[in-house]
């Protein structure tokens, strides 16, 4: 029996990887009707050679110290993880960690059964929609807060007597520096302790530090609060992608949800300067008070959201069963893993970093998204130079220049949903192209690249006093459309390719783009003043044109790149093993049904013979 889940992207990723376990008949059932399977043998796991059985059952009877010798679903995806897990857990067991015991007690390991109502995949559509909506609003809080000072920065600088252009960029840049650090911690931890605890804890801190910004007594305090708020605001951006992978196993449905998620990431930054630009006339602090009120309103439903991460749901089930039955030897798979500090640092927290440096898909996706993200945040410095400097608009009115970006984002969402419907029909019709990973998402990125370049040239060469302000402002439509199409295509591609490791892949992407987003705007005003608005925009356009070849390369060589990825290889191996196991299970059930029908047929024939004999006896008696 392989310790794999019942679905390629299922959250049962943390079940311990065991080579083979002997099939046994169920000896009892628990209150939910699940069979509890007992083994009568305590021999070495590595010596077992009996046939495999489905994971949708419960197994016990093997020394926990032996189970710890095998790589977990979660960590076996590359050889480094496997070696470290083996060594670290052996050390923990040698010290007698809390799960190790004597190594001889029977352990009951709980798992999801097919169509289990507690598994997030099987929740009702209404419940999924509620969860999705609340977490998307949490994302909107994060992105809205990132650009909140942009419309108020002149008022903030005047209040604190800050005149340096470099320093005036810092309230946004410090927030994005927090975006760099947060995903490296919170995303892996969400794969260890569950989505809800990490989301609620970090959102609480984000709300508190936003309040701190509103009450900041001086310039350094404001920057520190912005940095801390950014660290905690990064959680929705980096974790929600993995959370949606918890909810939806179907890539098309998950893609549709990710489109709404990415729309929220795009809507927040352009709306923030409009709000702050107008309210800062009263007081710059009102910009942060509005952010704080928005966060408080979001926090209430967020607290009541259920956990979506499968291994943690199983942990809660095991805890409940231990309490109800009084049996201390019932465990969830995640409870059997080593959770020491060494494993946390060397395996869990290092995964996003290793995915960035050693996974080609992650590396080049991160670099492309980082450039697009940095240019997007560069607009918060460039737009005031154009619309306040050239056209003489006020801070509030110039903030309205971001509205075409929102319009373009809405267009891109419509394009994505239309393409997603085509993909759904193609999958139902079993079209070959719909089964190719790269064709599901990347064609949209191929459109976005050239469109992004066109928008930058448009903005640069039409921003002059002799041309009406509406012309450069309308350049925001292709820019907003290209930005969101690019993110929806590439983030969905990462999520589909890495499945249960989507949170770590997205953490790598989030960290990389936040570094670029924090640093590039620092040079914006100097670059635009030295090169001029047309040539500065043209330089950015040429760089984006160079990077736009990446999706085309992925389409041509993506299958080979994934074949060389140890993460993707392992996921593909598990998918094949799951399909083989399910096919064997269906075949077994079919044979059982055929046998039952044959038995019923034999009984029916015997009954007919008995009836015939009875009729003959009656005729003889009459004679």
SULURDA-V740403 format. One record per residue. SS is DSSP state (2 for helix, 1 for strand, 0 for the rest). PSI is psi in degrees with one decimal (999 if undefined). Layout:
ss->SS psi->PSI
ss->SS psi->PSI
This chain:
ss->0 psi->122.1
ss->0 psi->137.4
ss->0 psi->72.2
ss->0 psi->162.1
ss->0 psi->173.2
ss->0 psi->5.8
ss->0 psi->144.0
ss->0 psi->-36.5
ss->0 psi->17.6
ss->0 psi->156.7
ss->0 psi->3.0
ss->2 psi->39.3
ss->2 psi->-14.3
ss->2 psi->12.9
ss->0 psi->136.1
ss->1 psi->136.8
ss->0 psi->110.0
ss->0 psi->138.3
ss->0 psi->-57.7
ss->0 psi->144.4
ss->0 psi->141.0
ss->0 psi->136.5
ss->0 psi->138.6
ss->0 psi->151.6
ss->0 psi->145.5
ss->1 psi->136.0
ss->1 psi->-20.0
ss->1 psi->174.3
ss->1 psi->150.7
ss->0 psi->-173.5
ss->0 psi->-26.0
ss->0 psi->-3.1
ss->0 psi->3.6
ss->0 psi->139.8
ss->1 psi->138.3
ss->1 psi->119.4
ss->1 psi->133.3
ss->0 psi->143.4
ss->0 psi->139.2
ss->0 psi->0.7
ss->0 psi->145.0
ss->0 psi->27.3
ss->0 psi->171.1
ss->0 psi->133.9
ss->2 psi->-37.4
ss->2 psi->-14.4
ss->2 psi->-5.6
ss->0 psi->137.3
ss->0 psi->16.6
ss->0 psi->164.6
ss->0 psi->157.5
ss->0 psi->153.8
ss->0 psi->160.0
ss->0 psi->154.5
ss->0 psi->-15.4
ss->0 psi->37.0
ss->0 psi->173.3
ss->1 psi->140.2
ss->1 psi->145.2
ss->0 psi->177.4
ss->0 psi->0.3
ss->0 psi->138.2
ss->0 psi->132.3
ss->2 psi->-32.4
ss->2 psi->-30.3
ss->2 psi->-41.1
ss->2 psi->-35.4
ss->0 psi->-14.4
ss->0 psi->-13.1
ss->0 psi->146.9
ss->0 psi->141.2
ss->1 psi->157.2
ss->0 psi->-43.6
ss->0 psi->-37.2
ss->0 psi->-6.3
ss->0 psi->-0.6
ss->0 psi->-16.6
ss->0 psi->161.9
ss->2 psi->-31.9
ss->2 psi->-48.2
ss->2 psi->-44.1
ss->2 psi->-47.0
ss->2 psi->-43.0
ss->2 psi->-42.0
ss->2 psi->-45.6
ss->2 psi->-49.4
ss->2 psi->-46.4
ss->2 psi->-41.3
ss->2 psi->-30.1
ss->2 psi->-40.8
ss->2 psi->-42.7
ss->2 psi->-42.9
ss->2 psi->-36.9
ss->2 psi->-31.7
ss->0 psi->-2.3
ss->0 psi->55.5
ss->0 psi->170.7
ss->0 psi->-25.6
ss->0 psi->-12.0
ss->0 psi->-38.9
ss->0 psi->-143.1
ss->0 psi->-8.8
ss->0 psi->2.7
ss->0 psi->-12.9
ss->0 psi->142.2
ss->0 psi->138.6
ss->0 psi->136.4
ss->1 psi->121.7
ss->1 psi->119.1
ss->1 psi->154.4
ss->0 psi->168.8
ss->0 psi->137.7
ss->0 psi->168.4
ss->0 psi->136.2
ss->0 psi->27.3
ss->0 psi->124.3
ss->0 psi->-20.0
ss->0 psi->-18.4
ss->0 psi->132.2
ss->2 psi->-29.1
ss->2 psi->-29.9
ss->2 psi->7.2
ss->0 psi->159.0
ss->0 psi->159.1
ss->2 psi->-38.7
ss->2 psi->-44.9
ss->2 psi->-42.6
ss->2 psi->-40.9
ss->2 psi->-38.6
ss->2 psi->-47.4
ss->2 psi->-45.5
ss->2 psi->-44.5
ss->2 psi->-45.7
ss->2 psi->-43.5
ss->2 psi->-30.5
ss->2 psi->-37.1
ss->2 psi->-36.2
ss->2 psi->-39.7
ss->2 psi->-41.4
ss->2 psi->-37.4
ss->2 psi->-45.1
ss->2 psi->-50.5
ss->2 psi->-33.8
ss->2 psi->-43.1
ss->2 psi->-27.4
ss->2 psi->-38.0
ss->0 psi->11.2
ss->2 psi->-38.2
ss->2 psi->-11.3
ss->2 psi->-38.9
ss->2 psi->-10.0
ss->0 psi->4.3
ss->2 psi->-34.1
ss->2 psi->-37.7
ss->2 psi->-38.4
ss->2 psi->-45.3
ss->2 psi->-41.4
ss->2 psi->-40.5
ss->2 psi->-42.0
ss->2 psi->5.7
ss->0 psi->43.4
ss->0 psi->122.0
ss->0 psi->-16.4
ss->0 psi->126.6
ss->2 psi->-35.6
ss->2 psi->-41.0
ss->2 psi->-32.0
ss->2 psi->-15.9
ss->0 psi->-19.8
ss->2 psi->-35.6
ss->2 psi->-32.9
ss->2 psi->-43.5
ss->2 psi->-38.9
ss->2 psi->-37.3
ss->2 psi->-42.7
ss->2 psi->-28.2
ss->2 psi->-38.4
ss->2 psi->-36.2
ss->2 psi->-28.8
ss->2 psi->-46.1
ss->2 psi->-38.7
ss->2 psi->-50.4
ss->2 psi->-30.5
ss->2 psi->-22.4
ss->2 psi->-52.2
ss->2 psi->-37.1
ss->2 psi->-50.7
ss->2 psi->-36.5
ss->2 psi->-30.7
ss->2 psi->-22.7
ss->2 psi->-4.8
ss->2 psi->-38.4
ss->2 psi->1.6
ss->0 psi->158.6
ss->2 psi->-42.7
ss->2 psi->-48.9
ss->2 psi->-42.9
ss->2 psi->-43.0
ss->2 psi->-49.3
ss->2 psi->-43.5
ss->2 psi->-47.7
ss->2 psi->-34.2
ss->2 psi->-33.2
ss->2 psi->-45.7
ss->2 psi->-39.6
ss->2 psi->-43.9
ss->2 psi->-43.7
ss->2 psi->-41.7
ss->2 psi->-25.8
ss->2 psi->-38.8
ss->2 psi->-39.1
ss->2 psi->-38.0
ss->2 psi->-40.3
ss->2 psi->-27.2
ss->0 psi->7.9
ss->0 psi->126.6
ss->0 psi->-19.5
ss->0 psi->173.9
ss->2 psi->-47.6
ss->2 psi->-38.9
ss->2 psi->-40.7
ss->2 psi->-43.7
ss->2 psi->-40.0
ss->2 psi->-44.1
ss->2 psi->-36.3
ss->2 psi->-40.4
ss->2 psi->-48.1
ss->2 psi->-37.4
ss->2 psi->-39.0
ss->2 psi->-39.3
ss->2 psi->-47.8
ss->2 psi->-26.5
ss->2 psi->-15.5
ss->2 psi->-20.2
ss->2 psi->-50.4
ss->2 psi->-39.4
ss->2 psi->-42.5
ss->2 psi->-23.2
ss->2 psi->-31.7
ss->2 psi->-31.7
ss->2 psi->-44.6
ss->2 psi->-35.0
ss->2 psi->-40.7
ss->2 psi->-29.8
ss->2 psi->-28.4
ss->2 psi->-35.7
ss->2 psi->-35.4
ss->0 psi->122.5
ss->0 psi->-25.0
ss->0 psi->122.8
ss->2 psi->-34.1
ss->2 psi->-41.4
ss->2 psi->-40.3
ss->2 psi->-37.4
ss->2 psi->-40.1
ss->2 psi->-42.8
ss->2 psi->-40.0
ss->2 psi->-27.7
ss->2 psi->-43.0
ss->2 psi->-38.5
ss->2 psi->-47.1
ss->2 psi->-31.5
ss->2 psi->-40.0
ss->2 psi->-36.6
ss->2 psi->-25.5
ss->2 psi->-33.2
ss->2 psi->-40.3
ss->2 psi->-54.0
ss->2 psi->-41.9
ss->2 psi->-28.6
ss->2 psi->-34.7
ss->2 psi->-48.2
ss->2 psi->-27.2
ss->2 psi->-47.3
ss->2 psi->-52.0
ss->2 psi->-32.2
ss->2 psi->-36.0
ss->2 psi->-42.2
ss->2 psi->-21.8
ss->0 psi->-14.8
ss->0 psi->-34.5
ss->0 psi->-55.0
ss->0 psi->138.0
ss->0 psi->-24.0
ss->2 psi->-26.1
ss->2 psi->-26.4
ss->2 psi->-43.5
ss->2 psi->-30.0
ss->2 psi->-39.4
ss->2 psi->-41.8
ss->2 psi->-39.3
ss->2 psi->-43.7
ss->2 psi->-43.3
ss->2 psi->-43.1
ss->2 psi->-40.7
ss->2 psi->-41.3
ss->2 psi->-37.8
ss->2 psi->-32.8
ss->2 psi->-34.9
ss->2 psi->-56.3
ss->2 psi->-26.9
ss->2 psi->-37.3
ss->2 psi->-30.8
ss->0 psi->5.5
ss->0 psi->143.2
ss->0 psi->160.6
ss->0 psi->138.4
ss->0 psi->-17.4
ss->0 psi->118.2
ss->2 psi->-50.8
ss->2 psi->-34.4
ss->2 psi->-35.8
ss->2 psi->-41.2
ss->2 psi->-34.4
ss->2 psi->-43.7
ss->2 psi->-37.5
ss->2 psi->-44.1
ss->2 psi->-41.7
ss->2 psi->-40.9
ss->2 psi->-42.2
ss->2 psi->-37.2
ss->2 psi->-39.4
ss->2 psi->-41.8
ss->2 psi->-38.7
ss->2 psi->-18.5
ss->0 psi->9.7
ss->0 psi->111.4
ss->0 psi->-4.0
ss->0 psi->20.3
ss->1 psi->125.2
ss->1 psi->153.7
ss->1 psi->155.1
ss->2 psi->-38.3
ss->2 psi->-24.2
ss->2 psi->-15.6
ss->2 psi->-7.4
ss->0 psi->152.8
ss->0 psi->135.5
ss->0 psi->29.0
ss->0 psi->171.2
ss->2 psi->-38.8
ss->2 psi->-46.0
ss->2 psi->-40.6
ss->2 psi->-43.6
ss->2 psi->-44.2
ss->2 psi->-22.3
ss->2 psi->-61.4
ss->2 psi->-55.6
ss->0 psi->-21.0
ss->0 psi->-11.1
ss->2 psi->-48.1
ss->2 psi->-37.0
ss->2 psi->-44.1
ss->2 psi->-34.8
ss->2 psi->-35.7
ss->2 psi->-45.7
ss->2 psi->-27.8
ss->2 psi->-1.6
ss->0 psi->112.3
ss->2 psi->-40.0
ss->2 psi->-45.8
ss->2 psi->-43.5
ss->2 psi->-54.8
ss->2 psi->-30.4
ss->2 psi->-43.0
ss->2 psi->-43.2
ss->2 psi->-42.1
ss->2 psi->-47.2
ss->2 psi->-34.4
ss->2 psi->-41.8
ss->2 psi->-47.0
ss->2 psi->-41.4
ss->2 psi->-42.1
ss->2 psi->-41.8
ss->2 psi->-38.3
ss->2 psi->-45.3
ss->2 psi->-20.5
ss->2 psi->-30.0
ss->2 psi->-28.0
ss->2 psi->-16.6
ss->2 psi->-33.8
ss->2 psi->-38.3
ss->2 psi->-43.2
ss->2 psi->-36.5
ss->2 psi->-35.8
ss->2 psi->-55.4
ss->2 psi->-24.0
ss->2 psi->-39.7
ss->2 psi->-46.7
ss->2 psi->-43.8
ss->0 psi->-1.9
ss->0 psi->30.2
ss->0 psi->157.1
ss->0 psi->170.0
ss->2 psi->-42.1
ss->2 psi->-44.8
ss->2 psi->-40.4
ss->2 psi->-26.7
ss->2 psi->-26.3
ss->2 psi->-15.5
ss->2 psi->-17.8
ss->2 psi->-12.2
ss->2 psi->-41.3
ss->2 psi->-29.4
ss->2 psi->-40.1
ss->2 psi->-41.0
ss->2 psi->-43.6
ss->2 psi->-37.4
ss->2 psi->-39.2
ss->2 psi->-40.5
ss->2 psi->-44.0
ss->2 psi->-35.7
ss->2 psi->-42.3
ss->2 psi->-41.5
ss->2 psi->-44.1
ss->2 psi->-45.4
ss->2 psi->-36.5
ss->2 psi->-45.6
ss->2 psi->-37.2
ss->2 psi->-36.4
ss->2 psi->-37.8
ss->2 psi->-42.6
ss->2 psi->-41.0
ss->2 psi->-45.3
ss->2 psi->-40.4
ss->2 psi->-37.5
ss->2 psi->-40.4
ss->2 psi->-36.2
ss->0 psi->0.7
ss->0 psi->41.6
ss->0 psi->136.2
ss->2 psi->-38.7
ss->2 psi->-28.0
ss->2 psi->-15.4
ss->2 psi->-5.2
ss->0 psi->124.7
ss->2 psi->-44.5
ss->2 psi->-28.8
ss->2 psi->-13.1
ss->2 psi->-35.7
ss->2 psi->-39.1
ss->2 psi->-25.9
ss->2 psi->-32.9
ss->2 psi->-36.1
ss->2 psi->-31.2
ss->2 psi->-32.1
ss->2 psi->-39.7
ss->2 psi->-38.1
ss->2 psi->-58.9
ss->2 psi->-35.5
ss->2 psi->-38.4
ss->2 psi->-42.6
ss->2 psi->-43.7
ss->2 psi->-44.3
ss->2 psi->-39.7
ss->2 psi->-42.4
ss->2 psi->-43.2
ss->2 psi->-49.9
ss->2 psi->-43.5
ss->2 psi->-44.6
ss->2 psi->0.2
ss->2 psi->-0.4
ss->0 psi->84.0
ss->0 psi->153.6
ss->0 psi->-26.4
ss->0 psi->-11.6
ss->0 psi->135.8
ss->0 psi->144.1
ss->2 psi->-22.7
ss->2 psi->-27.4
ss->2 psi->-53.9
ss->2 psi->-29.7
ss->2 psi->-37.4
ss->2 psi->-13.6
ss->2 psi->-18.9
ss->2 psi->-22.6
ss->2 psi->-55.6
ss->2 psi->-31.9
ss->2 psi->-46.9
ss->2 psi->-40.1
ss->2 psi->-45.7
ss->2 psi->-42.3
ss->2 psi->-48.9
ss->2 psi->-39.0
ss->2 psi->-42.5
ss->2 psi->-45.5
ss->2 psi->-42.8
ss->2 psi->-40.7
ss->2 psi->-50.3
ss->2 psi->-37.6
ss->2 psi->-40.9
ss->2 psi->-36.8
ss->2 psi->-45.2
ss->2 psi->-44.5
ss->2 psi->-43.4
ss->2 psi->-40.5
ss->2 psi->-36.2
ss->2 psi->-3.3
ss->2 psi->-114.5
ss->2 psi->-15.6
ss->2 psi->16.4
ss->2 psi->-36.9
ss->2 psi->-41.1
ss->2 psi->-39.7
ss->2 psi->-43.4
ss->2 psi->-30.7
ss->2 psi->-42.5
ss->2 psi->-44.1
ss->2 psi->-43.0
ss->2 psi->-42.9
ss->2 psi->-45.4
ss->2 psi->-47.6
ss->2 psi->-28.9
ss->2 psi->-34.3
ss->2 psi->-48.7
ss->2 psi->-42.3
ss->2 psi->-29.1
ss->2 psi->-34.5
ss->2 psi->-44.0
ss->2 psi->-43.4
ss->2 psi->-22.5
ss->2 psi->-27.8
ss->2 psi->2.6
ss->2 psi->-56.2
ss->2 psi->-38.8
ss->2 psi->-42.9
ss->2 psi->-45.6
ss->2 psi->-33.8
ss->2 psi->-33.1
ss->2 psi->-43.9
ss->2 psi->-22.6
ss->0 psi->154.2
ss->2 psi->-44.0
ss->2 psi->-47.5
ss->2 psi->-30.4
ss->2 psi->-43.4
ss->2 psi->-35.6
ss->2 psi->-38.1
ss->2 psi->-45.6
ss->2 psi->-38.7
ss->2 psi->-40.2
ss->2 psi->-37.7
ss->2 psi->-42.8
ss->2 psi->-34.3
ss->2 psi->-39.3
ss->2 psi->-42.3
ss->2 psi->-18.6
ss->0 psi->-8.7
ss->2 psi->-16.0
ss->2 psi->-48.5
ss->2 psi->-35.2
ss->2 psi->-39.5
ss->2 psi->-40.5
ss->2 psi->-41.2
ss->2 psi->-40.6
ss->2 psi->-40.1
ss->2 psi->7.9
ss->2 psi->-38.5
ss->2 psi->-36.6
ss->2 psi->-38.7
ss->2 psi->-44.0
ss->2 psi->-31.6
ss->2 psi->-26.1
ss->0 psi->0.5
ss->0 psi->124.8
ss->2 psi->-31.3
ss->2 psi->-52.6
ss->2 psi->-37.1
ss->2 psi->-45.8
ss->2 psi->-41.4
ss->2 psi->-40.2
ss->2 psi->-40.2
ss->2 psi->-43.7
ss->2 psi->-38.0
ss->2 psi->-44.1
ss->2 psi->-41.8
ss->2 psi->-37.2
ss->2 psi->-46.4
ss->2 psi->-41.8
ss->2 psi->-43.0
ss->2 psi->-42.5
ss->2 psi->-37.3
ss->2 psi->-41.3
ss->2 psi->-38.5
ss->2 psi->-43.0
ss->2 psi->-40.5
ss->2 psi->-41.8
ss->2 psi->-45.2
ss->2 psi->-39.2
ss->2 psi->-41.4
ss->2 psi->-39.6
ss->2 psi->-43.1
ss->2 psi->-39.5
ss->2 psi->-41.5
ss->2 psi->-41.8
ss->2 psi->-41.5
ss->2 psi->-39.4
ss->2 psi->-40.7
ss->2 psi->-43.5
ss->2 psi->-37.3
ss->2 psi->-41.9
ss->2 psi->-45.2
ss->2 psi->-40.6
ss->2 psi->-43.0
ss->2 psi->-40.5
ss->2 psi->-39.9
ss->2 psi->-40.9
ss->2 psi->-40.5
ss->2 psi->-43.2
ss->2 psi->-42.0
ss->2 psi->-42.4
ss->2 psi->-40.7
ss->2 psi->-40.0
ss->2 psi->-40.6
ss->2 psi->-38.5
ss->2 psi->-42.6
ss->2 psi->-40.1
ss->2 psi->-40.9
ss->2 psi->-42.5
ss->2 psi->-40.1
ss->2 psi->-38.5
ss->2 psi->-40.0
ss->0 psi->999
